[in-house]
Amino acid sequence: MKMEEYREKILKEDIEKHLLKAEDDIQNGKVRDAREIFKEWKAKYGIKF
């Protein structure tokens, strides 16, 4: 297997792992509204969106 093919395979596996984790979080109610997060960041770090 060429190095580029290996890197692409590893990247795809990493993306799949993160997507499966995200789906699990959604099913278990481990989610928050993005507006809440942005509001917190604005208050805590002065980040404006």
C-alpha positions as a printed NumPy array, in Angstrom:
array([[  0.   ,   0.   ,   0.   ],
       [  1.336,   3.39 ,  -0.947],
       [  1.852,   5.992,   1.761],
       [ -0.857,   8.271,   0.334],
       [ -3.365,   5.397,   0.26 ],
       [ -2.482,   4.566,   3.87 ],
       [ -2.964,   8.178,   4.975],
       [ -6.339,   8.326,   3.23 ],
       [ -7.392,   5.053,   4.88 ],
       [ -6.375,   6.321,   8.33 ],
       [ -8.193,   9.629,   7.728],
       [-11.388,   7.843,   6.692],
       [-11.225,   5.594,   9.762],
       [-10.716,   8.62 ,  12.009],
       [-13.674,  10.449,  10.466],
       [-15.864,   7.362,  10.826],
       [-14.843,   6.99 ,  14.498],
       [-15.793,  10.606,  15.231],
       [-19.1  ,  10.336,  13.371],
       [-20.043,   7.202,  15.307],
       [-19.192,   8.996,  18.58 ],
       [-21.31 ,  11.982,  17.526],
       [-24.256,   9.73 ,  16.663],
       [-23.93 ,   8.046,  20.052],
       [-23.882,  11.434,  21.8  ],
       [-27.03 ,  12.487,  19.933],
       [-28.846,   9.277,  20.867],
       [-27.86 ,   9.743,  24.52 ],
       [-28.925,  13.378,  24.654],
       [-25.389,  14.72 ,  25.02 ],
       [-26.081,  17.736,  22.831],
       [-26.529,  21.473,  23.352],
       [-27.903,  24.229,  21.223],
       [-25.116,  26.021,  19.332],
       [-26.625,  29.402,  20.231],
       [-26.053,  28.59 ,  23.928],
       [-22.432,  27.7  ,  23.292],
       [-21.8  ,  30.857,  21.246],
       [-23.423,  32.973,  23.955],
       [-21.15 ,  31.395,  26.577],
       [-18.047,  31.907,  24.433],
       [-18.997,  35.521,  23.859],
       [-19.369,  36.125,  27.613],
       [-16.293,  34.142,  28.629],
       [-13.831,  34.924,  25.819],
       [-15.282,  37.992,  24.118],
       [-15.707,  36.053,  20.886],
       [-18.287,  37.648,  18.598],
       [-20.114,  35.778,  15.864]])
